[in-house]
Amino acid sequence: MNKNLIIAVVLTLIATGAFAQSGEVYGGLGGNLGYGINVGYAIPLSENWVGRADFAGGLSLTKTGTTDGNNYSGKFTNNREGLFADYYPFGGAFRLTGGVAFNQTNFQLGISGGTGSTVTVNGKTANLTGSYYNVNVAFPSTTPFIGLGWGHHHAQTDKGWGFFSELGLNIGKFTSTSSTNLVGQGGITQSDVNTENQKITDALSKLSVLPSLSIGASYRF
């Protein structure tokens, strides 16, 4: 739905003729945590305001291995779509940005036991052989965004190539969920699993923002 929303906005701009009159396409590196590629489209709304829709991410990391007799697999996914409004308080290229970000930023860790391996959940230790414990840490799917940057400003006499950069913050908190078949083993209860999840969430709650960094080139037409 998020992708469809952004596509609908761009198509609306095209349909009203705004795309043909003036606009800018851009691409570079960055996004949430400064990780990924960044592509988008910007259009002037007034003398000091520019509207933008973009995508950042498109890359993921995976790792598998064995440690202390346990098999593990981890996957980090980091994508962001966004609708932003840029304000140019001084009439130059410096801007302040606000908007909404649609995030797919999460880390998944799966652990399964080898022969004789163990796991501790909320202080209770159980044999992990033939069992699994999966954890998913995720940032909210929709968050407000604030930032500052350089570039994307429009001027009728300033066509062609340009440069942009941005430092921003997504405002939200990570949460943790898990799945396991260890309940009932070694005295582990669902309450123990929930407590372990809450410990992770509490540790991550100190991070109330997710930074974003982007840099690249633009073409104004």
Secondary structure, 3 states (H helix, E strand, C coil): CHHHHHHHHHHHHHHCCHHHHCCEEEEEEEEECCCCEEEEEEEECCCCEEEEEEEEEEEEEEEEEEECCEEEEEEEEEEEEEEEEEECCCCCCEEEEEEEEEEEEEEEEEEEECCCCEEEECCEEEECECCEEEEEEECCCEEEEEEEEECCCCCCCCCEEEEEEEEEEEECCCEEEEEECCCCCCCCCHHHHHHHHHHHHHHHCCCCEEEEEEEEEEEEC
